[in-house]
Amino acid sequence: MLLEALVDAPAYLNGYAVVPLVDALLEQGMAEGAAMSFVIAGGVSSIPAALAVWALVKPRVFAAYLGIALPGAVLAGFAWGTIA
């Protein structure tokens, strides 16, 4: 799940593009928890989203944003993997 969050972090995946991609990855054997981590990390830390946040906040707040978002995506993936 950590790998999924790190791979998807810079990718630009909006709500429409991520659904077929994750569906195909799930069909190829991706774990459901890893898929959850992939979806959350992409929405939070894609390059366009990160640039928008960077433009609005100070560097320390931006670091906190990423420092909370990426581990949060990983934890959500682990949680989903245990209950799914």
C-alpha positions as CSV (number, residue, x, y, z in Angstrom):
1,M,0.0,0.0,0.0
2,L,2.9,2.3,0.6
3,L,4.1,1.7,-2.9
4,E,0.7,2.4,-4.3
5,A,0.5,5.7,-2.5
6,L,3.9,6.7,-3.6
7,V,3.4,5.7,-7.2
8,D,0.1,7.5,-7.5
9,A,1.1,10.6,-5.6
10,P,2.3,12.6,-8.6
11,A,-0.2,11.2,-11.1
12,Y,-3.1,13.3,-12.3
13,L,-6.1,11.1,-11.8
14,N,-9.5,12.8,-11.5
15,G,-12.7,11.1,-10.5
16,Y,-13.4,9.9,-14.0
17,A,-10.0,8.5,-14.9
18,V,-9.3,6.6,-11.7
19,V,-12.4,4.4,-11.8
20,P,-11.5,2.4,-15.0
21,L,-7.8,2.3,-14.0
22,V,-8.5,0.9,-10.6
23,D,-11.1,-1.5,-12.0
24,A,-8.5,-2.9,-14.4
25,L,-5.9,-3.1,-11.6
26,L,-8.3,-5.0,-9.4
27,E,-9.1,-7.4,-12.2
28,Q,-5.3,-8.1,-12.5
29,G,-5.1,-9.0,-8.8
30,M,-4.4,-5.7,-7.0
31,A,-5.5,-5.9,-3.3
32,E,-8.5,-3.9,-2.4
33,G,-6.7,-2.0,0.3
34,A,-3.9,-1.1,-2.2
35,A,-6.6,0.2,-4.5
36,M,-8.1,2.3,-1.8
37,S,-4.7,3.8,-1.1
38,F,-4.2,4.4,-4.8
39,V,-7.4,6.3,-5.1
40,I,-6.9,8.5,-2.0
41,A,-3.3,9.4,-2.7
42,G,-4.0,10.4,-6.3
43,G,-6.8,12.8,-5.3
44,V,-4.8,14.4,-2.5
45,S,-1.3,14.7,-3.8
46,S,-1.5,14.8,-7.6
47,I,0.7,17.5,-9.1
48,P,-2.2,19.9,-9.9
49,A,-3.7,19.5,-6.5
50,A,-0.4,19.9,-4.8
51,L,0.4,23.1,-6.8
52,A,-3.0,24.5,-5.9
53,V,-2.4,23.9,-2.2
54,W,1.2,25.2,-2.5
55,A,-0.1,28.5,-4.0
56,L,-2.4,29.0,-1.0
57,V,-0.4,28.0,2.0
58,K,3.0,28.4,3.6
59,P,5.6,25.7,3.1
60,R,5.2,24.3,6.7
61,V,1.4,23.9,6.1
62,F,2.1,22.3,2.7
63,A,4.5,19.9,4.4
64,A,1.9,19.1,7.0
65,Y,-0.7,18.6,4.2
66,L,1.5,16.0,2.5
67,G,2.7,14.5,5.8
68,I,-0.9,13.8,6.9
69,A,-2.3,12.9,3.4
70,L,0.1,10.2,2.3
71,P,0.2,8.3,5.6
72,G,-3.5,8.8,5.8
73,A,-3.9,7.1,2.4
74,V,-1.7,4.2,3.5
75,L,-3.6,3.8,6.7
76,A,-7.0,3.9,4.9
77,G,-5.7,1.2,2.6
78,F,-4.6,-1.0,5.5
79,A,-8.0,-0.4,7.2
80,W,-9.9,-1.2,4.1
81,G,-7.8,-4.3,3.5
82,T,-8.6,-5.6,6.9
83,I,-12.3,-5.1,6.8
84,A,-12.9,-5.9,3.1
